[in-house]
Amino acid sequence: MATSNQGSGPFDLTIRNGRISNADKTFHADIGVRDGIIAAIGQGLPPGREDVDAAGLWVLPGGIDSHTHIEQLSGMGVMCADDFYSGTVAAAFGGTTTILSFCAQHREDRIPDVLADYAQRAKEKAVIDYGFHLILANPDEQALVHDLPRIIQGGITSLKVYMTYDRLKLDDYQLLDVLAVAGEYGAMVMVHAENHDMIRWVARRLLERGHTAPKYHTVAHDALAESEATHRAITLSRLVDVPVLIVHVAGEETVDIIRKAQQLGARVFAESCPQYLFLEAKDTDLPGLEGAKFCCSPPPGDKASQEAVWAGFKDGTLNVYSSDHAPYRYDASGKLPKGDATTFKEMANGVPGIELRLPLLFSEGVMKGRITIEEFVALTATNHARMYGLAPRKGTIAVGADADFALWDSTRKVHVTAAMLHDRVGYTPYEGRELNGWPVQVYSRGRCVVRNNELQVARGSGQFIARTRPEPMVDRKPSGKRGIFSGLVGLSSGPTEP
């Protein structure tokens, strides 16, 4: 195999003798890099100015983590522990070379101001490449008619909406408005699907009875809240014939609902995360408030739910594997705003995982034979690039793509501790796990970012990546079963009431 593009002169970097895996195949070859781009792939390439022997190592596309909360103020008013420096450093040490993080609009915020604020902070601090999703909390006329079209055309081609949380939730009418605008302009809508009133109803009764411990978070967020809202989100997307992506899928019934909808032709995509493969609801049942370290929304389920998520990744029901890195410290700044008196309704929701996302799946998936190395690449890089408009620049090792890759030592054994990680959370829910395989050298646009367990690049050296139309939105045409989308005259002029 030998491929190359036009160009002359020595390579800036050559990676030789590696075993390369993309989402479709594995092969042995050298990689030649020039000006941050893969210029050649073949046997016996000439040495580069930097020449790296990858014999015995796996050369994989740099991971893309498309669900991260970095330097973000939550709906409860809690600031994440990680800023764009610590968050991207942790990502890089775990083999990730591109993140997509959230710019969170709160209801009173102007969208242009929100985006400018996040963009400035990331530009000053990020060490790897990054892009943004917009969290949309107020789909008013200004947002639907002016702001969303402008930001989508400017390279932020994805939006996240919530069906729960008092300060963030949209009702079904608002969701339809957002989906219609996304369909018109070519953006992917990500949905946090949980039934708000079901959770609120159960939580109130638990608190009235004095059930305040972290374990009751999992009771309040019953799996039915996720499955019902997922079915409803899919139904809304079908009504306007616009693709939708359900994020952080946790429950067995939810996986089944998504699979059946896909079989019926619904254009629904889905994501899951490490916590739904490696954590369980019972982890929240610890002395005192220790269980808060394991609380996220939706909460992890049981072994059957874990197996359902594994099966969903294997058969393609679930398309991307993200961290949903939500870094809140175990103190008054995060998980415990009222100290020992904090109830499950008051603690910050979310778990850290940006650095361990890839090693966990590599160890427990690839090394234990649950998924192939090609499936690993698809779930951690290639599918993210396609789903969010980063392809063909990111997510694959190919001529013309950015030189983003990680060299993995499959023989390296790692004992996980919070002290070894590079985030600022102070704990990990995966403490004490023994992992097989680790990324030992990481490159972003041909720059060595991590080598010998040391950071090699400067704060602010990452780049913002303006994204194109996501693949599910390319040449999107009505299915023919419903003509309602093409008949929605005047939706772009803003929300209307019947």
N, C-alpha and C positions, 0 to 999 in steps of 0.2 A: 504494500500500500504506500503510495506516495502522492501527496497533493501539495500544491503551493499556489501562492498568488503572485502577481507582478511585484517586482521589487529587487533591489540589488544591495550589495554590501553585506557585511557580517551580521549575524543575528545578535541582538542584545542579550538574549538568553536562549540556551538550549537545554531542554530536559531530555535526557537520553536513557534508553534501556528500560523504560517504564512499561508497566502493564496498564493500558488505558481502557477505561470503560465509559461509554456513553449510554444513553437510555436504550439504544438499539443493538449494541454489540460491544465486544471486548477484543482488543488486539494489542500487539506489541509494536511500538514505534517510538521515534524521537519527535520532539516538538520544537520548532524554531519560532522564536518570538522577535518581532521588530516593532518598535514604537507602541508597545502595549497590546499589540494585536498578534494573534497566531498567524504567522506567515507561511509556515510549512509543517507538514506532518509526513514522516517517512522514515526509511531506514538509513542509517549512516549519515545523518545531516552533519555539516561542518560545525566545529565548535563555535559557541557564542562567546561574547565578552564575559558572560557568566555561564559556566558550563556545569550542569548538575547531573550526576549519575544517580538515576532512580532505580537501579537494579534492585529487585526484591521488594519494591514498593508499588502500591496501586496509585495511579494518577487519575484522579476523578475531577469532574467539573467542580468549581467552587460552589458551595452550597448557597442557595437563595432562601432566606427566611422571610416569608411574605406576611408574617403576623407578629409584629413586635410593638410593644408599648415602651417608648424611650422618651425620657424627659417630658412626660405627659401628665397633666393634671387630670385625675379621674373625675367621674361624675359626682363622687362624694367629696371632691376637693382635696384629695390626697396626691402629692407629687411622687412620682416614681423615684426609686433609689438611684437608678442609672441615668446619666446624661448621655449625650451622643458620643462622648469619648469612651467612657467605661463600657457602655453598651456595645459599641462597635469593636472595641478591643476584645471583649469577651466573645463576641461572635467570631472574630477572626481566629482566636485560639481554638475554637471548635470546628474550624474548617469552612466557615461561612464567609463569603466574599461580597455578598450584596444583601442588604436588608431593605424591606419596605416597612416603614413605621407609620404610625397614625398621627395626623394633625387633628386634634379634637376640638370641634366647635361646641361650645356650650351655648345655650339658647340665646343669650344676649350678645354673642360675639359676631362680628363681621367676618365673613369667610376670608376675604383678602388679607385682613390683619392677622388672622390665625395662621395662614400659610406663610406669610412673611416672617412671622416670629419663629416658627419652626425651622424655616429655611435658613435663617441667619444662624441659629444655634447649631444646626447640623453642619453648615459650611465651616464654622469655626472649629469643630471638634471631631467630626467623623474621620476614622482612619481607613474605612472601606467604602465602597460605593453604596448609594442609598437612593431611595425614592419614597414617596408618600402616598398614603390613602387619606382621604378626608372622612372623618367621622361627622356625619350630618345630623344635627340635633334640631334644626329649625328650617324645614323645607318651605319657607315662605316664598312670595313672588320674587323677591330680590334673588334668592338662591336659585330657584328653578329657572327663571328667565335669563338672568344675567351671570351669576357667579359660577354655577355648575358648567354651563357651556364653555365659559372662558377657561376654567381650570382644566377641563377635560382636553380642550384643544391645546393647552399649554403643557401637556405631558403627565398630568395626574389622572390616570384613566381608570380609577377605581374609587368606590365610595363604600363606607360601612354605615349600616343603620342598625338600630337596636329595637327589639320588640319588648324589651323590659328595661328596668331602671327608671325611676321617677323623672330624672333630669335629662334622660336621653331618648326615651321610648317614642316611637312613632306609631300612630294608629294605622289601620289598614288603608284608609283613604290616602293618607300621606305616603305610605309605601308605594301605592299605585302611581302617584305623581312622580316619585323619585325613579321608579322603574321606567316610566314612560320617557323621562328625560334621558336616562342612561341609554335606553334603546335608540333614541334619536341621535345621540352624539357619540355612542360607542364606548360606554364605560361598563365595567363589571361592578355589580352591586353585591356586596358581602353582607350577610345577614346574621346577626346574633339572634338566634331563634329560641326564645323561651317565653312561655305564656306568663305575662306579668301578673295578671289577676290571680292565677292559680298560686303562684309563689307568695304573693301578698296575703292571700286568704289563709294559707297554711301557716305562714310565718307569724301572723297575728295571733293565731290560736296557740302556737307553741310558746310565744312570749307571755301570753296571758296565764299560761300554766307554769311559768317559771323555767321553761326549757331554753336556756340561753347559750349553752356550750357550743363550741365549733361543730360538733357532730350533727347538730340540728340544722346546720346549713344544708347538709345533704338531704335532710328530710324535707325542708322547705322547697328546695329545688328538685322536686320529684321528677323522675325521668319522663313522666307524662307531659310535664310542662314543655320539655324540649321537643318531644315527638309531635305534640299538637301544633306548636308554633311552626315547626318545620313543614308539616303538611300544609298549613295555612300559607306560609311564605311561597311554597312551590305553586300552590293554587293561584295566588296573586300573580306570580310570574307567568303562569300559563295564560291567564286572562289577557295580559298585554303582550304575550309572546316575546318576552325578554329574558335572556339567561340570568340565572342567579346562582350565587355560591354560598352554601351554608358553612359557616365557620365553626371550628372546635366541636366537631360531632363527638358525642360521648356515649350515647345509649344504644343498646341493641335494637330497640324498636325504631329509633331514628335512622339507623343504618338501613334497616329493612324498608322503611318508607322511601328513602332516597333511591334505593335500588329499584323498587317497584315503579317509582315515578320515571326513572331513566328507561326502564323496559317499555314503558308506555309512550316514550318519545319526549318526555319533558326534558328541557335543557337546563338541568340542575347539576351543579358541580358541588364538591364537598371537600372539606379539610378536616383532618384530625391532628392530634398533638401528642407529645410524649406522655403527658399525664393520663391520657386515656388508654395507653398501652402498659404503663408501668406503675400507676398508682391505683388505689381502690378507696371506696367510701370509708372503709373501716380504718384507714390511716388517720382520719380526723378524730377518732375516738381515743384520745390520749389524755394523760393527766393534765389538769389545769387548762391552759389555753394553747398548749403545744399543737393541738390539732389544727389551729389556724394556719400553720405553715403549709397545710395540704389543701386549703380551701380555695376553690376557684369555681367559676360559673361557665357552663354547667359543671357540676361536680363529677369526679370519676365514679364509676359504678362498681360492679363486681367482676369476677373472673369471666362470666359469660359476656359482659359488655366488652371486656378487653379482647376476647376472642372474636367478637363481632367486628371490632375495629380492625384487627389483623386481617380478617376475611375481607373486609371492605377495601383495604389497601391491595390485597392480593388480586381481587377480581375487578378492580378498577372503579368500584362504586365511590370510593374516596380517592381523590385525585392528587392532593398535596398534603405534605407533612410539614407543619410549621411549629414554632415553639410556643406561640402566644405568651411570649416572655412578658410577664407583668411583675416587675421587681419591687416588692414592698418589704421593708425591713420588719423584723419581729420586735417592734417597739412602738412608741406613741406616734412616730412619723408615718407608720404604715398599718400594720396588722392590728395594733392595739391602741387606738386613739384615746380610749378611756382606761388604759392600763388593765388591771385585773378585773375591772367592772365591764369590760367590753363584751357585748353580746354578739352572736353570730351575724346579726343584721348591721352591726356597726364596723366590723373589721373590713379592711380592704380585701377585695377579691382578686385572686390571681397568684400564680406561682412562677418562680424564675426557671429558665431553661434554655437560654439562648446559646450557651457554650456546650451544653451536654446533648442538645437535640440530635446532632449527627452521630456522635459516638454511641449514644444509647441505641439508635436504630441499627448502626453498623454492627455493634456487638450482639444485640439480641435478635436482630433480623437476619443480616447477611451471614455472620459467623455461626449462627445456629440453624441456618438453612430454611428460615421462614420466608425469606424473600431472596431473589437473586441480586447480584451486584447491579445489574441493569435496572431492575425495579427500584433499587435504592437511589440510583442517579435520577430516575424519573420523578420519584416522590420528593426528593430533596432539592432538585435544581431544575431539570428540564421542564417539568409540568408547571412550575411556578413561572418560568420565563414565558411560556405559551399562554398561561392563564391571565397574566398581568401585563402583556405588551413589552416584555424584555427580549423576546426572541427576534432574530437569531443572534443578537449580540451577546446574550448571557445564557447560561444553562447547558452548554455543550462544549466539547473540545473539538473545534472545527476551524478550518482556515477561514479567516475573516472575523472570527469571534474574538471577544476580549480574552486576553490571556489570564483567565481566572481559573486556577486549579489548586488542588491540595494533594500533597503526597502523603499517603496513608501507610502506616506500618501495621499490618494485620497481626503481627506477632507481639506487639507491645501490650502489656497488661497494665491497667490503671485502676487504682483504688480511689474511688471518688470521695473527696472531702470538700467542704466549703472553702477551706484554706487554699486549695489549689486553684480555685476558680478566679476569674478576673472581673466579675461583676461586683456591685457594692451592696449586695443584699445581706450578706452575713450568714446565710444558711442555704442549704439545698435540700429539697425533698428527696433527693437521690443519694443522700449521705450513706457511705459504706458499701455501695454497689461495686462489684468487680467487673470491669469492662475489658473486652478483648478488641484491640485495634484503636488507633488514635492518629489524627492528622499531625505529622511531625514537621511539615514545611508547607506554607500557604502563600500563594501568589495572587495578587490583584492587579490586573492590567500589566502584567509582567514584573511588577514590583514585589520583591520578597517582603511579606508582611510579618510572618512568623518564622523563625528559625532557631533551633536549639532552645526552645521554650522561652524565647525573648522576642519582644516587639521590635521590628526593624524600621518602622515608618513613623512619620511625625503626625501629631495632632492636626486635623484639618486637611489631610492629604487625600481623603476620599472625595468622590465626585457625585453630584446630583445627576441622576439618570432620568431624563425625560422619556416617558414611555409612549409607545404607539398603541393602536387599538388592540385590545386583547383578542387572541384567536377566536374565542367563542362569539365575538362580536363582528368578526370579519365576514363580509358577504352574508350578513344575517338577513334571512328572508322569512316572512311569515310562513307558518307550517301549512297553511291552507285549511286547517281544521277550524281556525278562528280568524276572522278578518277584522277583529275589533281594533288591533293596534293601528293598522293602516287607516282605519276610519275614525281615529281619535283626533278630530279637527280641533285645533286651537289649544292643545295641551301645552305647547311651548310658550303660550302667553301667560301661563301661571295657573295656580290652583283656582278651581271654581267650586261653587256649591250647587247642588241640585236645586 
